[in-house]
Amino acid sequence: MKLKSLDNNKVYVIAEIGVNHNSDIKKAKKLIKIAKNIGADCVKFQAFKASELTTMNCGLAQYQKKTKFEGQYEMLKKYELKDRQISHLFKFSKKIKIDFLLSIFDESSYGIDKNLNTKFIKIPSGEITNYPLLKLCSKSKKEIILSTGASNIKEIDYALRILKKKNVVLLHCNSAYPSPIEDININNILTLRKKFKKVVGLSDHSKSTIVPAISVGAGARFIEKHITLDNKMLGPDHSSSLNPKDFKEMVQNIRLAEKSMGSYEKKVSKSEKKNLKIIRKYIVARKIIKKGERFSKKNICPKRSNGGISAINWKKIIGNKANKNYEKDEKI
């Protein structure tokens, strides 16, 4: 499947700022600038209203318990962006020429995204069973990115049937923060690609800068990764995010992986042609051979000789008579 908004020769790198702005618009803009400068294609924020996202008494996830908050509502209320702030960040991103993306969670955040000229709608992993949201997104003309963390094939299939859209990108994801390397299961990218015939990618929550590059080899065309100004900042996602230095290294690894994928056609490359005569074996005299003497494994052998008759022709040469005298190591 091809996406009209995707350069099919380039992996699309999303810098997930999420709530790592810590409710500080200056920090948010600084992260956008950094993401642009270190090679990300897009920045992503989260659009939600705490009152619509969680109940007042919903507890924290295990990784969120390191924060000072006592519950989901209190935490989310702290990081909730106002509509005008999201609009401001969108305009700022457009100004410095980096794509802008929102994770949406409900009808309200869908409405916010609808008013922005973004390429994609992002449905996070936690919303893959949110029927009302999926149904709403099915009406959008935008292409959809759907994360699949903590879900199974049946749930993904059902979500896609609700969306009823061909242009859906599926992101494999492990919804643990940070994700243990042994639970990332990059092979799932191949599974999603084969099962659903969609453009696929990886939403990675590991601390690794190499895992996303490896996923490119499995066919990932989108990479999403959290970015933070400082891993020691207070907040739910900072410790499992990459700082600017590590994020830049990750992008460089992705670009190397992307470049190394190359062609599906197996042939001699331009760089290999220079060495072809040096690395291949050719038929040479094992010892002095007199004119009229028959070639045999006793008097000829395959060696590197910078050209000559290829050793693949061995059977054609054996038994023939020498039409001249040969010195040892001379090409036949």
ChimeraX attribute file (.defattr): number of C-alpha atoms within 10 A of each C-alpha:
attribute: neighborCount
match mode: 1-to-1
recipient: residues
	/A:1	12
	/A:2	13
	/A:3	14
	/A:4	10
	/A:5	10
	/A:6	13
	/A:7	11
	/A:8	11
	/A:9	10
	/A:10	13
	/A:11	24
	/A:12	19
	/A:13	24
	/A:14	23
	/A:15	28
	/A:16	28
	/A:17	24
	/A:18	21
	/A:19	24
	/A:20	26
	/A:21	22
	/A:22	20
	/A:23	16
	/A:24	13
	/A:25	15
	/A:26	12
	/A:27	15
	/A:28	21
	/A:29	16
	/A:30	14
	/A:31	22
	/A:32	26
	/A:33	17
	/A:34	20
	/A:35	25
	/A:36	19
	/A:37	14
	/A:38	16
	/A:39	19
	/A:40	23
	/A:41	18
	/A:42	20
	/A:43	28
	/A:44	23
	/A:45	23
	/A:46	21
	/A:47	26
	/A:48	25
	/A:49	21
	/A:50	19
	/A:51	12
	/A:52	13
	/A:53	14
	/A:54	15
	/A:55	12
	/A:56	12
	/A:57	11
	/A:58	12
	/A:59	15
	/A:60	18
	/A:61	13
	/A:62	9
	/A:63	14
	/A:64	18
	/A:65	15
	/A:66	13
	/A:67	14
	/A:68	12
	/A:69	17
	/A:70	14
	/A:71	19
	/A:72	21
	/A:73	21
	/A:74	18
	/A:75	18
	/A:76	19
	/A:77	15
	/A:78	15
	/A:79	21
	/A:80	17
	/A:81	23
	/A:82	14
	/A:83	15
	/A:84	10
	/A:85	13
	/A:86	19
	/A:87	16
	/A:88	14
	/A:89	19
	/A:90	22
	/A:91	15
	/A:92	16
	/A:93	20
	/A:94	14
	/A:95	10
	/A:96	12
	/A:97	13
	/A:98	20
	/A:99	21
	/A:100	24
	/A:101	25
	/A:102	26
	/A:103	24
	/A:104	24
	/A:105	22
	/A:106	21
	/A:107	15
	/A:108	14
	/A:109	19
	/A:110	22
	/A:111	14
	/A:112	18
	/A:113	22
	/A:114	15
	/A:115	9
	/A:116	15
	/A:117	14
	/A:118	16
	/A:119	16
	/A:120	22
	/A:121	22
	/A:122	25
	/A:123	23
	/A:124	20
	/A:125	21
	/A:126	14
	/A:127	20
	/A:128	21
	/A:129	14
	/A:130	14
	/A:131	14
	/A:132	12
	/A:133	20
	/A:134	22
	/A:135	15
	/A:136	15
	/A:137	25
	/A:138	17
	/A:139	11
	/A:140	15
	/A:141	13
	/A:142	19
	/A:143	21
	/A:144	21
	/A:145	21
	/A:146	27
	/A:147	27
	/A:148	26
	/A:149	21
	/A:150	14
	/A:151	17
	/A:152	9
	/A:153	13
	/A:154	8
	/A:155	14
	/A:156	20
	/A:157	13
	/A:158	14
	/A:159	20
	/A:160	18
	/A:161	13
	/A:162	17
	/A:163	21
	/A:164	15
	/A:165	16
	/A:166	15
	/A:167	19
	/A:168	24
	/A:169	24
	/A:170	27
	/A:171	28
	/A:172	32
	/A:173	27
	/A:174	25
	/A:175	20
	/A:176	18
	/A:177	20
	/A:178	18
	/A:179	17
	/A:180	13
	/A:181	14
	/A:182	7
	/A:183	12
	/A:184	20
	/A:185	13
	/A:186	24
	/A:187	12
	/A:188	16
	/A:189	24
	/A:190	18
	/A:191	15
	/A:192	20
	/A:193	20
	/A:194	11
	/A:195	11
	/A:196	15
	/A:197	13
	/A:198	18
	/A:199	22
	/A:200	29
	/A:201	32
	/A:202	29
	/A:203	27
	/A:204	28
	/A:205	24
	/A:206	24
	/A:207	21
	/A:208	19
	/A:209	20
	/A:210	16
	/A:211	19
	/A:212	27
	/A:213	22
	/A:214	16
	/A:215	26
	/A:216	26
	/A:217	17
	/A:218	18
	/A:219	20
	/A:220	26
	/A:221	24
	/A:222	24
	/A:223	26
	/A:224	23
	/A:225	25
	/A:226	26
	/A:227	31
	/A:228	28
	/A:229	20
	/A:230	14
	/A:231	17
	/A:232	10
	/A:233	13
	/A:234	14
	/A:235	21
	/A:236	23
	/A:237	23
	/A:238	24
	/A:239	21
	/A:240	22
	/A:241	27
	/A:242	27
	/A:243	18
	/A:244	19
	/A:245	12
	/A:246	15
	/A:247	25
	/A:248	19
	/A:249	16
	/A:250	23
	/A:251	21
	/A:252	17
	/A:253	19
	/A:254	26
	/A:255	17
	/A:256	13
	/A:257	19
	/A:258	20
	/A:259	12
	/A:260	11
	/A:261	11
	/A:262	9
	/A:263	7
	/A:264	6
	/A:265	6
	/A:266	6
	/A:267	8
	/A:268	9
	/A:269	8
	/A:270	8
	/A:271	8
	/A:272	11
	/A:273	10
	/A:274	10
	/A:275	11
	/A:276	13
	/A:277	16
	/A:278	14
	/A:279	14
	/A:280	16
	/A:281	20
	/A:282	23
	/A:283	24
	/A:284	24
	/A:285	23
	/A:286	20
	/A:287	15
	/A:288	14
	/A:289	19
	/A:290	14
	/A:291	12
	/A:292	12
	/A:293	15
	/A:294	16
	/A:295	19
	/A:296	17
	/A:297	12
	/A:298	9
	/A:299	16
	/A:300	24
	/A:301	20
	/A:302	20
	/A:303	20
	/A:304	18
	/A:305	19
	/A:306	14
	/A:307	16
	/A:308	15
	/A:309	16
	/A:310	18
	/A:311	18
	/A:312	13
	/A:313	11
	/A:314	17
	/A:315	10
	/A:316	9
	/A:317	18
	/A:318	14
	/A:319	12
	/A:320	13
	/A:321	14
	/A:322	16
	/A:323	12
	/A:324	11
	/A:325	14
	/A:326	18
	/A:327	14
	/A:328	13
	/A:329	18
	/A:330	17
	/A:331	21
	/A:332	20
